[in-house]
């Protein structure tokens, strides 16, 4: 099994026998410039320079496993490919003509690659292991592994940041309101994230900010808009919340967007019930009414952990729902919950802010936060540890999860720095 990515590797590093290089038609070929890898639509490399049969050519260079893939990919109908001056393939099985009838010069690399290089490449891409290079990881330089993990970690963080950026665009680039909605979504975790976001959309931050330092009123607004007060209430405290909410609802002309029955309680631990999270949110918003500043002014891991050290009001330390006492005391945000919020809310915000402000310092801050959080344990991180990879922080675990999903499971070994080193290194396999 040969991948086009393998051809990119061979071409980029000229990792094949270039002596007496000729086209399929027997024309002598020499390469002055391999060109620039094209990350957009069109030929694979642009601005290449080659000499074919004594004539210098400048233009695009296209690559395929088989030359007939030109037609399978529909390039014959795409004007972007009219300036291709060289077709690099693994196997030449069909002559390719441009619209004017000109034959595109083609070189085949099938018999020009060292057998040991091809063997090492196939060893990985044809491996049945979940991590194709599992038995060879110990032979890879530490700097190569660290660099690759950081590369995919940045990709993972930026993918999450893109979700924030979409929300920001939907909110007319209002950073304060978007940060608030993002925070509420984070507090919903996976189970109630959509409900939390809908709640935030129905209750603008500017309304809550008018009641800064008034936790009871903020709580009333959050619980009321969430629909948790739309029931008969016996206990004095939630009854006072309902009374406060009905007044504020009329004052601000608020409308429900979330129904009580929409919230998920099943298979959720009591400490993670949406009612408890809302009570903790009320405490956090009381402490930090400007959510944008809460995110953007974070200095280090210890500081953000202290900032998240908020407690819900007394009623919600002994009740997990209205009129429903808990058999155990319900604590404040746990350390693992804070770490989860940093990973899934704070870090993506900082990455999005870094891109928007073109300031990499915020991205570095995001990565440093991950380095301060212990690694999560799951089947993927356990797999890496089994083969000798030290997974100690969220920087490691988040990066390795991305590496596994983005490269290992798709056998994109040739696009991975680790795979490249293994293919390029002799005597690598045990």
PyMOL commands that set and color helices and strands:
alter all, ss='L'
color gray80, all
select helices_A, chain A and resi 4-12+69-72+75-77+79-81+115-125+134-139+142-170+175-187+189-202+205-209+215-225+236-252+260-262+270-272+274-287+291-296+301-307+314-317+335-357+360-371+379-386+394-408+413-415+417-424
alter helices_A, ss='H'
color red, helices_A
select strands_A, chain A and resi 29-33+36-37+45-52+55-66+84-91+106-108+319-321+324-325
alter strands_A, ss='S'
color yellow, strands_A
deselect
rebuild
show_as cartoon
